[in-house]
Amino acid sequence: MSKYDYLIVGSGLFGSIFAHEMSKNGKNCLVIERRSHIGGNVFTEKVENINVHKYGAHIFHTNDKKIWDYIQQFADFNRYTNSPIAIYKDELYNLPFNMNTFHQMWSIKTPEEAKKIIESQKKEIDTETPDNLEEQAIRLVGKDIYEKLVKGYTEKQWGKKCNELPSFIIKRLPVRFTYDNNYFNDLYQGIPIGGYTKIIKKLLKGIEVKIDTNFFEDRKKWENIADKVVYTGMIDQYYEYCFGELEYRSLKFESETKNMENYQGNAVINYTESEIPYTRIIEHKHFEDTASSKTIITKEYPIEWKKGYDAYYPINDEKNMKILEKYQKLGKKEKSTIFGGRLALYKYYDMWEVIKESLDAVKLELDNLKK
Ligand code: FAD
C-alpha cells in the first residue's frame, strides 16, 4: 500500500479542488508544486495592501449557478464588472464593441446608424469562407474596428500578421447595439475579496503541500508515493515529448509601483496599436477598489514560448492538435494517472470551466471507487 491515496501534481485550481474534495471524502492527498507558491496562474500576492494578480488579470465570470455557489464557499466576491478600455494612438474606446465604441469611432448616436456603417464595411469582404483572420474580422465587424481595435492587438498577441493567421481564431467578435460596457454576458462575475490565494489556501487547508517541488526531478519516487497521480502539468512533458513539443504563446509581466493613488482609472486598458509592444496595462487596485496611497501596474507583453518558459495560451492549430491526439491516446490507457487542467488537456479554460472539470473528475473517481 502506498503512503498516499493521491499525489496531486500542481496546486492550481484543478489540483487544489481535486485535493480538497478527495480529502473531504477521507482520502489522503499530497500536493506537489514546482513554483514557490500555491495557486497556479490565479495566484495573487498582497503588495502595498493591493492584491496583485501575478499572472495577469483574473476576473471570475460564469453562467453556471452551481459553480458560482461552489466558489463562494471559499470567499466573498465583490460586484466587479469588467469594462476594459482600448487606447489606439491618441484615441480612447470602450470595449466590448458597443454603442459607446461606435459613437467614439464615428460620432453617431443610434443603433441604426452604427449598423449601416458596419454593414457597408463588412461588404468589402464578400466571401462566406474567409482565408485568414483579417478577412474573418472584417467580415464580422467591418474595416474601421478591425484596423484600430483588432489588428495590432491580435498581431502582438499571436506574433504573426493577421493575414497569416487562420480565420478560426476569431469565430465571433461580439458587437452590441446598446450602450453597455460590460465585457461579459455571464450572469455572475466578480473578484474574490482578499484575492484568489485566499481561496486556494482554504481549499488546501489541512492537506500536505510541498512547494518548489518538481514532479520530474524525482519522478520514480513521486509515482510510487501514492496509489494514483493527478497530473496537471504539460501533457507532452509527461510523455517526455516522445511525439514532439506542443506549442504555446507565452507572456512577460513587468510590474512597477507608482507613487500615486490612481494611474489609469481602470483595471484593464488595452493598447491596440502595433507600435506599443505590450497588449495591456493592468492597475490591480481597481479590481477590489483598494485604499492605498500607491498603485501597482503591470504591463503584459506576449512573447514567443520556448521550452522552460511559462506556457500560457495553447496554439490549437492542426499541427499541434495532431500531436495532442497522439498523447491523448496514450493518456486513455493510463490506469493510475488522471489528467486535468489547462496544461494536461492543452486547452484554454476559464476558471469556472476548470472548477467544473475538477468537480466532474472527482465525481467520476468517487463513482469508480464505489464499483
Ligand atoms: P494552472 O493554474 O496552470 O496550475 C497548474 C499548476 O501545476 C501550476 O501551478 C504549475 O506550476 C504546476 N506544475 C506544472 N508542472 C509541474 C510539475 N512538473 N511539478 C509540479 N508542479 C507542476 N480565467 C478566467 O475565468 N477569467 C480571467 O479573467 C482569466 N484571465 C486569464 C489571464 C491570463 C493571462 C491567463 C494565462 C489565464 C487567464 N484565465 C482566466 C484562465 C485561468 O488562469 C485558468 O483557467 C486556471 O488558472 C487554470 O488552472 P489549472 O489548475 O488548470 O492550471
Boltz pocket constraint, residues with backbone or C-beta under 6 A from the ligand:
constraints:
  - pocket:
      binder: B
      contacts: [[A, 9], [A, 10], [A, 11], [A, 12], [A, 13], [A, 14], [A, 15], [A, 32], [A, 33], [A, 34], [A, 35], [A, 37], [A, 39], [A, 40], [A, 41], [A, 42], [A, 55], [A, 56], [A, 57], [A, 58], [A, 59], [A, 60], [A, 61], [A, 213], [A, 214], [A, 215], [A, 216], [A, 232], [A, 233], [A, 234], [A, 251], [A, 312], [A, 313], [A, 340], [A, 341], [A, 342], [A, 343], [A, 349], [A, 350], [A, 351], [A, 352], [A, 354]]
      max_distance: 6.0
